[in-house]
Amino acid sequence: MTTLNKIFTIALLSAFALQGCRNGTKRPEHANSVQETTAVPAIGYYITDSFPHDPTLFTEGFLVHDGKLFESTGSPAEFPDTRSVIGISDFKTGKLEIKAELDKVIYFGEGIVILADKLYQLTYKNQTGFIYDLNTFKKLGDFHYTNAEGWGLTTDGENLIMSDGTDRLTYLDPDHLKPVRVLSVTENGVPQDNLNELEFIKGYIYANIWTTNFIVKIDPVSGKIIGKLDLGFIKQEQQNKNPGAQEMNGIAYDAAADKVYITGKMWADSYQLEFKK
């Protein structure tokens, strides 16, 4: 076959194939399985201030109550100097005034939340939480959950909302500390696991995604992720300051002042953010 005939034959076969596709007689086998997805909108933000943060603290819980910044920490074995404590952080110095401490041989401290003058704390793998009097920090009791692990805590003002490292958020009745609802969190229909430290802000749940630089905004009715903050720039800044800085973890909302604060494990700073409208 001459070169000219080869070119003519290839062109003719291509035309037939194209026509077949147009007529619906020939199409890729995977075409029916392709689904269009819509990108989750990015949430813009401004950094409006920064504050010192103790870089020895392995942050697990972070919240503001009555203008005070509360923090809880964990104590991983790879960082033997860390402690599982709860305290109030000084905005000016970053020093944590310790109010309660767990025996780190037994417990690894996790998220905290305040509701009705009580402070609740989770532990990592003991399936046990603790309740403290908010004013005295005296331990009032404990509670147990069936989630394999305890990670983050927040509240919608009625229930405690707990993360456990999966795609599920568990609502706990504060009177009996039993599950009343489980919310599955998805992004474009795909379960989003590694939900970590939580904060309830203006009717929505915000969650750190463990090991990433993202905080996601969750619709508490549908469980859908409807917004996402990329804090990679801040994480990089922290690692430049302190090579030992670990993952971002910590969202706190001061409802009275309408201010949002974030930090991370063993970060040298916490930051005040303002979301772009």
C-alpha positions in Angstrom: 0.0 0.0 0.0 1.4 3.4 -1.0 1.9 6.1 1.5 -1.0 8.1 -0.1 -3.3 5.1 0.2 -2.3 4.6 3.9 -3.2 8.2 4.7 -6.6 7.9 2.9 -7.4 4.6 4.7 -6.6 6.0 8.1 -8.6 9.1 7.5 -11.6 7.1 6.3 -11.5 4.8 9.3 -11.3 7.8 11.7 -14.3 9.3 10.0 -16.3 6.1 10.4 -15.3 5.9 14.1 -16.3 9.5 14.8 -19.6 9.1 13.0 -20.3 5.9 15.0 -19.7 7.8 18.3 -22.0 10.6 17.2 -24.7 8.1 16.4 -24.4 6.4 19.8 -23.2 3.1 18.2 -19.8 3.2 19.8 -18.7 5.0 23.0 -16.2 4.5 25.8 -17.2 1.7 28.2 -16.6 4.0 31.2 -18.7 6.9 30.0 -21.7 6.0 32.1 -19.6 6.0 35.3 -18.2 9.5 34.9 -19.7 11.9 37.4 -19.3 15.6 37.4 -18.2 17.1 40.7 -18.3 20.7 41.8 -15.3 22.1 43.6 -16.0 23.1 47.2 -15.8 26.9 47.4 -12.6 28.3 49.0 -13.1 30.4 52.1 -10.8 33.4 51.9 -9.4 34.9 55.1 -7.3 37.7 56.5 -4.7 37.3 59.3 -5.6 40.2 61.5 -3.3 39.5 64.5 -1.0 36.9 65.9 -0.1 35.9 69.5 2.7 33.8 71.1 1.9 30.1 71.6 4.0 27.7 73.7 5.8 25.5 71.1 6.0 22.6 73.7 2.2 22.2 73.7 0.8 19.3 71.6 -2.6 21.1 71.0 -5.7 18.9 70.9 -8.5 21.3 72.0 -8.8 25.1 71.5 -11.7 27.3 72.5 -12.7 30.8 73.8 -15.1 31.2 76.7 -15.8 34.5 78.4 -12.9 36.1 76.6 -10.4 33.5 77.9 -8.5 31.1 75.6 -8.7 27.5 76.8 -6.4 24.8 75.5 -6.0 21.1 76.0 -3.0 19.0 75.0 -1.9 15.5 74.4 1.3 13.6 75.3 2.7 11.4 72.4 5.5 9.1 73.3 7.8 10.5 70.6 7.7 13.8 72.5 8.5 12.7 76.1 8.4 16.2 77.5 4.7 16.7 76.5 1.9 16.5 79.0 -1.9 15.9 78.8 -3.2 19.1 80.5 -6.0 21.6 80.3 -5.3 25.3 80.9 -5.9 28.9 80.1 -3.5 30.6 77.7 -2.2 34.1 78.1 -2.7 36.0 74.8 0.3 38.2 75.5 2.9 35.6 76.5 1.5 32.3 75.3 2.1 30.8 78.7 -0.5 28.2 79.7 -1.9 28.3 83.2 -2.5 24.7 83.9 -5.8 23.9 85.6 -6.0 20.1 85.3 -3.7 17.2 84.3 -4.1 13.6 83.3 -1.7 10.8 84.1 -0.1 10.4 80.7 0.9 6.8 81.5 -2.8 6.0 81.3 -4.4 8.7 79.3 -3.8 10.9 76.2 -5.7 14.1 76.5 -7.8 15.2 73.5 -10.5 17.8 72.7 -12.5 19.9 75.2 -15.7 21.9 75.2 -17.6 24.1 77.7 -21.3 23.9 78.2 -23.5 25.0 81.1 -20.5 25.7 83.5 -19.0 22.4 82.9 -15.8 21.5 80.9 -15.8 18.2 79.1 -12.6 16.4 77.9 -12.1 13.4 75.7 -9.2 10.9 75.7 -7.7 9.3 72.7 -8.1 5.5 73.1 -9.5 4.9 76.5 -13.2 5.5 75.4 -13.4 7.7 78.5 -14.2 11.4 78.9 -14.0 13.6 82.0 -16.2 16.3 83.4 -14.9 19.3 85.3 -16.5 22.2 87.2 -15.6 25.2 85.0 -14.9 27.5 88.0 -12.8 25.2 90.2 -11.6 22.6 87.6 -12.6 20.0 90.2 -13.3 16.7 88.4 -17.0 16.0 88.7 -17.1 12.6 87.0 -16.4 10.7 83.9 -18.3 9.2 81.0 -17.8 6.5 78.4 -18.4 6.3 74.7 -18.4 3.5 72.2 -16.4 5.4 69.5 -13.1 3.6 69.1 -11.3 6.9 69.7 -11.9 10.4 70.9 -10.6 13.4 69.0 -12.4 16.8 68.9 -15.3 18.4 70.8 -17.6 21.3 70.2 -21.2 22.2 71.0 -24.2 23.7 69.2 -25.5 25.0 72.5 -27.7 22.0 73.1 -25.5 18.9 72.5 -21.9 18.0 72.6 -20.5 17.2 69.1 -17.6 14.7 69.0 -15.2 13.6 66.3 -13.4 10.3 66.4 -11.0 10.4 63.3 -13.6 9.0 61.0 -16.1 10.8 58.7 -18.7 10.7 61.5 -19.6 13.3 64.1 -21.5 12.0 67.2 -24.0 14.3 69.0 -24.1 13.5 72.7 -26.9 14.5 75.1 -25.1 16.5 77.9 -27.5 15.1 80.5 -26.8 11.5 79.9 -23.8 11.7 77.5 -25.3 9.2 75.2 -25.5 9.5 71.4 -28.6 11.1 70.0 -27.5 11.6 66.5 -24.6 10.6 64.1 -23.8 13.0 61.2 -21.9 11.6 58.2 -19.7 14.2 56.6 -19.1 14.2 52.9 -17.4 16.2 50.2 -19.1 15.8 46.8 -20.7 12.6 48.1 -17.4 11.1 49.3 -17.0 10.5 53.0 -14.4 12.8 54.6 -12.5 11.1 57.3 -9.8 12.4 59.7 -12.2 15.0 61.1 -10.3 16.4 64.1 -10.5 19.5 66.3 -14.0 21.1 65.9 -15.6 24.5 66.4 -19.2 25.7 66.0 -19.4 29.1 64.3 -22.6 30.9 63.3 -24.6 27.7 62.7 -21.9 25.7 61.0 -19.3 23.1 62.2 -15.7 23.8 61.3 -13.2 20.9 61.4 -9.5 20.5 61.0 -8.6 17.7 58.7 -5.8 15.7 60.3 -2.4 15.8 58.6 -3.6 18.5 56.1 -3.6 22.2 56.0 -7.4 22.5 55.5 -10.3 23.5 57.8 -13.7 22.5 56.3 -17.1 24.1 56.9 -19.8 21.6 57.4 -23.6 21.9 57.0 -24.9 20.4 60.3 -28.2 19.4 58.6 -26.8 17.5 55.5 -23.3 16.8 56.6 -22.0 18.3 53.3 -18.8 20.2 53.2 -19.7 23.6 51.8 -16.5 25.5 52.2 -12.8 25.0 52.8 -9.9 27.1 54.2 -6.4 26.4 52.9 -4.0 27.4 55.7 -0.9 26.0 54.0 0.8 29.3 54.0 0.5 29.6 57.8 1.7 26.1 58.4 4.8 26.8 56.3 5.5 29.9 58.2 5.4 27.9 61.5 7.7 25.3 60.2 10.1 28.0 59.1 10.1 29.4 62.6 10.2 26.0 64.4 11.2 22.9 62.4 9.5 20.8 65.2 6.0 22.3 64.4 3.5 19.6 63.7 0.1 19.6 62.0 -2.4 22.4 62.2 -4.9 21.7 64.9 -7.0 24.2 66.8 -10.0 26.4 66.0 -11.5 28.8 68.6 -14.4 31.2 68.2 -15.1 34.2 70.4 -18.8 34.7 69.7 -19.0 37.9 71.8 -16.2 39.6 69.8 -16.9 37.7 66.6 -13.2 36.6 66.3 -11.7 33.3 65.1 -8.4 31.9 66.3 -6.4 29.0 65.0 -3.2 27.3 66.0 -1.4 23.9 65.6 0.5 21.3 67.5 3.8 22.7 68.8 3.3 26.0 67.0 5.1 29.1 68.2 2.1 31.3 67.4 -1.7 31.4 67.3 -3.5 33.6 64.8 -6.6 35.7 64.7 -8.5 35.3 61.4 -11.2 37.3 59.7 -13.2 35.4 57.0 -13.7 37.3 53.7 -17.3 38.0 52.9 
